[in-house]
Amino acid sequence: MIEPQRLCGRWLIAMGKINSRSKGVRGEMEIRDIYQQNLGLTFKRDIEQYRAGDHGDLICTDMDFPFVTEVKLYAAGYGARPDWWDQVCKAAQSAGKLPLLAYRFDRQQWRWRFPLEAIASLRDYIPAPGDVRYDWRYASECDTDTAMMIIREIISDD
């Protein structure tokens, strides 16, 4: 016979298990809603991300949107993991767009990581002949309000 306490402990463990795919979908939907509310643009989940590599999580219905967005929602941590940034950079390179990482740990605010190239494009930067684009390893992070302001400025210049 199973002891009730032990049975209860097993039940709690089973009920407490987190499905990482559903948590990821929840994060993607949060970011989709943030985009909709702040930019007025429509995004959908990229189902190909599960079938093939080098895809972001969200696709903008406006094909001129300059970013590939990767969304990460994790229980705990501090700062973006390097493999997250590598993942979105690879997907952005494949798409010919800029990488954008949105990540959040439980009970924290969203953080957004842009390559410095995106921020440099906000000013009238005219590269001299032979200038090299900014390396995507150089990035900056900000909160949601700042990220939406940067994105609005970038898409208004296009």
Secondary structure, DSSP 4 states (H G I P E B T S, - for coil): ---HHHHHHHHHHHHH---HHHHHHHHHHHHHHHHHHHH---EEE-GGGGTSSS--SEEESSTT--EEEEEEEESS-SS--HHHHHHHHHHHHHHTSEEEEEEEETTS--EEEEEHHHHHTTS---PPTTPPPPPTTSEEEE-HHHHHHHHHHHHHH-
